[in-house]
Amino acid sequence: MGTSRHIAMALGLLFASGAALAHNCPNEMKAIDAKLATKPALSQADMTKVQKLRADGEAQHKAGNHDASMKSLGDAKKILGI
């Protein structure tokens, strides 16, 4: 019985952590938007890439693909230096 309870708790925590990350996508988008509002000194190619990654991240978030969204948004943040 004890082992079953531990497994159930571990699975619960796993799902809860996934849900927590899923809800972080909007915060990542806000951070990117705030940095873009400061008009960072980026090449046109980097700016285009950041804008595409930001848009992709939002679309992926809306589609429920939060892992891909966090990857796209993370890549955009790296280019922006945040």
N, C-alpha and C positions, 0 to 999 in steps of 0.2 A: 504493500500500500504506500509506503513512504517513497519508493522509487517512482511510482506513478504520479504522485503529487509533485515531485521534483521535476519530472518531465513536463507535466502540465504547466508548471510555473515557468520553466525555461521557454516553452513555446509561447506562452503569454507575453513574456518579456521580448522575445524575438519579434512578434507581431507589433507590439507597442513601439519598439524602436523603429521599425519600418514606417509606421504611421507618423512618428515624430519627424523623421526625415522628409516624408512626403509633404508635411506642412511647412517645411523650411524653404521650399522653392520660392514662395512669394518674397520671403526675406532676402534671399539671394538676388532676386530680380530688383528689389528696391535698392540694394547696395550697388548693383551695376548702374541703375538709373541715376542714383545720386552721384556716382563718379562721373558718368557721362555728362551730367549737368554742369560739372566743373570745366568742361571742354579740355580734357586731357590732351597733352601733346603726343599724338599717335600718328603714324603714317596713315595715309588713306587706306592702304591695304589692311592694316591692323584694325582701323575703325570699322571698315566693312565687315571684317571677320567677327569683331565683337558684336556688332549689330545683328549679324546672322546667328551667332551662337545664342544671343539673348532671345531672339525671336524663336529659334528652335527650342530653347529651354522652356519658354512659355507654352508653346504648342505641345511639347511632350508632357508638361505638367497637366495641361487641360485634358490630354488624352489618358492620363493616369499612369504614364510611364515615368515615374519619379526618379528612378535610378539614372535613366538617360538624361532627364532634365537636370539633375544635379551635376552630371558630368559636363553637359554643355555649358551650364552656368559657371561651373568651376573653371572651365577652360577660358571663358570670357573674363573672369576675375583675374586669372593669371596674367593675361595680356594687359589688363588694366593695372596690375600691380597691387591688387587688394586681396 
